[in-house]
Amino acid sequence: GRSSALPKSQKPKRNKKPPGMPTRPLSAYNLFFREERERILNARRDGIDQPDFVYPTKAEQESHVAKGKKKTPVLFQAMARCVGKR
């Protein structure tokens, strides 16, 4: 069968948005996640224990970094799991 994919040199270029063009509004989930993230981080700063949020261990973070990745995705994954349970 023939592939309908174009070679890289023939792929159509995406048009860039003009500067000053408004961005799409955030979804309800994005707004909820932002609020929950703030609650979790504020509670952590205040020393309040949250059993549904499991902070990644140092070993998990280091193994993630050893694979050539940043620490941030590990924390984001833990945060997403916690918010998903709520």
N, C-alpha and C positions, 0 to 999 in steps of 0.2 A: 504494500500500500504506500501511497505517497503521503509524505508528511506535509501538513499545512503550515507548519512553523517556518517563518522566514529566517534566513541566516542573520546573524547579528548585524551585519553591515546594511541589511535591507529592512530592519525593523522600523516601524514608523516612530517618529519622535513624539514624545508627550509634550503638549503645550504647557508652558509654565503659566501660573496664575499671575495676572498683573499685580504689581505692588499696590497695597491698600485694599485689595479685594477681601471682603469679609470671609472668615472661616466658617465651617459648618458648626452649628450648635452642638454641645455635648449631649450624649444620650442620657437617659435616666440612670442607666447603670453606671456611667462615668461619674455622674454627680453623686450617686450613692457611694461608690467606691472611694471617691475623694473625701467625703465626710467620714466614712468608717476608718479610713487610713489615718486621718487627723485624730480621731478618737483613740485609736490604738497607740499611735505615737505619743500622744499627750499622756495617756495612762501609763505607758512605759516610762516616760520622763518623770512622772509623779511617783513611780514605784508601786503602782497598783498592779497586782497579779491578774493576768487574763488567761485562764486555762485553755481557751480555744485558740490562742495565738502561740505557736511554738516557734520561738526565735531560732534561726539556724545556728547550729553549733559552730565553734571555731574550726573544727575539722571539716565540716561541710563547706564552709566558706573557703578554706585553704585548698581543698580538693578542686573546687570550682576554679579558683585562681590558677592552680597548677595545670589545668587544662587550657590555660591561655584565655580565660574569660574573666570578666569583671565580677566583683562581689555583689553588685547591685541586683542582678537577676535572682540570686538565691533568696535575698530578702524579699524581693517582689513576689516570688513564687510562694513564700510562706505567708505573705500578706494576702495574696489572692486566695489561697486555701482558707484562711481565716474568714475573710469577707464572704467567700462563697458559702460557708457554713451558716452564716448569719442570714 
